[in-house]
Every structure is written in structure tokens, then in C-alpha cells.
Amino acid sequence: MPASISEIVEYCDQYLAVKQFKDYCPNGLQVAGKQQIQKIVTGVTACQALLDKAVAQNADLILVHHGYFWRGEQQQITGIKGQRIKTLLVNDVNLLAYHLPLDAHAEVGNNVQLAKLMNWKINAGMDGDVGEAIVLLGETQTAMSAKQLENDLSEKLNRQPLHIAGHDRDIKKIAWCTGAAQSYIEQVAAIGVDAFISGEISEQTVHLARELGIDYFAAGHHATESYGVQALGEHLAEKFGVEHLFIDVQNPV
Ligand SMILES: [Zn+2]
């Protein structure tokens, strides 16, 4: 049984509480296509490769974490942006995107899904309740060396993290935020955790970690944000009785 796009969008907007977030892009339906949805393809980023693969799979709806229309980007629909949007319009495919609401959600959020995958205990949100907070606080199941945590991340995420040591104690209390959240390192260190795990790293983060005395793990932006959108896709497939397929367009960053 197909579901209507308006039903799905309305449900997602509410389930993900999009109105509660101030974001850098519009959350919800970004490009409108056909009315009836039978197949949802999910992916991390609405790049051309994802669109092409989704079209080849006869997707009616593409659901992503990184969509379009970011604050400050060029407004014209030309070049790469023009080609991407043309692919959607020509094939009558809907593009649905959720950014911060999909990082923070208490069930399908990237941060909660990463904790589930890593078997971390969630204690609280740093800057609000779980479900609203962008950074989560918690614990590893047992105290472990930095090397152990590094191996754990590498095994579960299929990608070698970059570890910057800030101390040589074992790790137990942790904070994490998927994606590009290295700039939270000072706030996180002030709380007194042993390690902070995020996706990306910049040059200055190395010095900050060392001088703040906190271990930092850059576990991959793409790698840490691959799970929220899949969980949401599964949730929608169950809720609306539609097909769901996650397509992983590999990205080492
Ligand atoms: Zn991201």
C-alpha cells in the first residue's frame, strides 16, 4: 500500500519536532515530487551519486541528513546544485531532509543511534534533555584504555578514528556528538569527561585536546552520521508499510 507524501512529511515534521530547532537549512520537504510513495531511499548526503543510485532503484522519496539550501550558499539553481535538483525534478522524486532534528532525536537521532551501536550508556544531554541536546553525556560499559576505545570505534564504524591523547588515564566518562562538532571540545572538557568523540577534526582541536587534558576521537563525519537516517527510514517503513533501502555512498571524512 503506498502512502501519500503529505502524510509522511507531516508525520516526520512532528515526530522530529522540527519547530523546536534553529537550523542552518530548511528541515522537511525540500524538493516536491510525486504524491504516492512506495519506496524510500535513505542516505547521509543528497549528493549526485546518491540521487543517481536512488533513481536507478525507483525511489519515490529520498530521505537524507544533509540536504540543500544551507544558509549562505549561492541561491541560483545552476552548476552542481542545478544538476542535482534537475535529477530530482525530471524523475519526479521527493527530497526530504532533516538536519539538527535528526541529530538530536531521542529514538532515531544520530547521537542516540551511535550510542546504541557502540553500547554506550546515555546519562544526559549537555545542553538540554535527550531529544533536544546536540551533545550527549554518558559512559562506556567498562573503563577502558584509549587504545581499546579506538579499536572499538574502528570495528563498529568500519573506519579508523584519529585519536588525540589528552591524558593517559582510562576512559569511562564520555561525551559525543556526531558530525562536525569538534568546536564543542572546550564546553565538554569543562564538564570533566575523559573523552569526547565526534566526526571531524581541525588543526586547532589537537592543541585544545592536549591542553584541556581530554582525549579526542575524530571518528568520521559520514561514519558517525550513517545511523540516524537509517533508523528513521526503518521507522517509516514500518509505520507506513512502504519499502526502505539505505544506500551508502562511501565518504572517508
Ligand atoms: Zn553532518
Boltz pocket constraint, residues with backbone or C-beta under 6 A from the ligand:
constraints:
  - pocket:
      binder: B
      contacts: [[A, 65], [A, 66], [A, 178], [A, 179], [A, 180], [A, 221], [A, 225]]
      max_distance: 6.0
